[in-house]
Amino acid sequence: MSAPRYNDVVNKGTGVCNKTCRSLKIAAKLTRDGAKAAAVMLEWGWEPLDGYPGAGKPWPARCIHCGAIKIKKLSHVQNGRGGCTHCAGRDVTDESARKLMRAADLEPLIAYPGSLQPWLSRCLRCTHVGTPTYAKVHARGHQCWSCRSEKIADALRLDDEVAISSMLEKDLEPLVPYPGNTELPWKSRCMTCETVLDPGPTLHNIRGPQGGCPTCAERGINPARPGYLYLVVHEGHRALKWGIANIEQRITQHLSQGWQLVARWKFDLTGDAWAFERQIKMWIRGQGIPRALTSDQMKYRGHTETAFLADIDLHLVRQHIESLIGRRPDEPPQL
C-alpha cells in the first residue's frame, strides 16, 4: 500500500510508490562504481580492505601514512571528515596513556578512563593520590595539587633575614627562630614597653596594617590590662555572641543595639580572656555551626563571634565556658 501525493507523481516523477520504489530510485542515483569509490578513498589517504559496501555503510580501510586500520564511511571521507585520528595523535590506548603519565611522574591506579575524565593516580614525587586528567598532563606535564601547593608555599616563604627585619621594623624583637610560616604566632618582645608577646603576632599581621605590639597600640584591646570575657544574646536576631574587652563601653555598645548581657568573667590580664575566647570559637565552629550575623548587622563589629540560638543551646555554651575557665561568672544577670 502506498499514499503518493499528486504533486510528486506529476512534477517529481517518483512514481506512484512513495516508499520502497522511491527509496530504490534514490539509492540507485547515489550508488557509485566500486572502482570510483576506492579511488576517492585513496585520494583521501585510505586503502580499502574490502569491496565497496555501498553508500552510508562502514568500510574497513588502512591509513596509507601510519598503517592504522579504521572503519570509515565514504560519505564522511569525501566530506572532509575522514582524517586519521592516529596520525593526529588523538588515538590513546591504555598502554600509551600510562606511558605518558609515568613520564610525568604519575602512576595510574585504574584503567585509562578517557582523556577528559579524572584518572586516579599517585604522584611519584610526593606519593599524594589525586585525579588529574590525561588531557591536562598531555598539555601541561606533571599535575599534582600537593606538589603545586609546596611550590606556591616555597615561592611565598620568606627567608629568616627578611622575616626578622619585618619584626624589627615594628619594634619587635623575636625571642625564638622564625617559625617558617607567616600565619604562625612568633614569640617576641616589644622593644618599646618590654612586653613579652606569647603567643606573639603573626608575620602576616606584622607586614599588614595591624602593626606590632597591642600593648603599645593607641586603640584596641590591651592584653596586659585587666579585662573580661562576656556572653550576650539578641532576641530579635535569635543569636548569641561572645567576646572580650578592656572597657565597660563595650557592653554599653551592645546594650544600645538590643543585646542583653548573659554573663561576664573578669580577668587580671585580657590576654588570658583572649585565649579562652579563641577556644570557645574553635569549639562552636568545630561543630559545624556558622556565624549568625554579618558585619552590616553589627554597628560595633564582632559578627565573627556569633551563632544562632537555633543551632546551639545558650545554657550549653555557658556551661562549656564555665568548664573551660573553671569558675562561675562574676556577673550572671537574670534573663
Secondary structure, 3 states (H helix, E strand, C coil): CCCCCHHHHHHHCCCCCCCHHHHHHHHHHHCCCHHHHHHHHHHCCEEECCCCCCCCCCEEEEECCCCCEEEECHHHHHHHHCCCCCCCCCCCCHHHHHHHHHHCCEEECCCCCCCCCECCEEECCCCCEECCEHHHHHHHCCCCHHHHHHHHHHHHCCCHHHHHHHHHHCCEEECCCCCCCCCCECCEEECCCCCEECCCCEHHHHCCCCCCCCCCCCCCCCCCCCEEEEEEEECCCCEEEEEEECCCHHHHHHHHCCCEEEEEEEECCHHHHHHHHHHHHHHHHCCCCCCCCCHHHCCCCCHHHEEECCCCCHHHHHHHHHHHHCCCCCECCCC
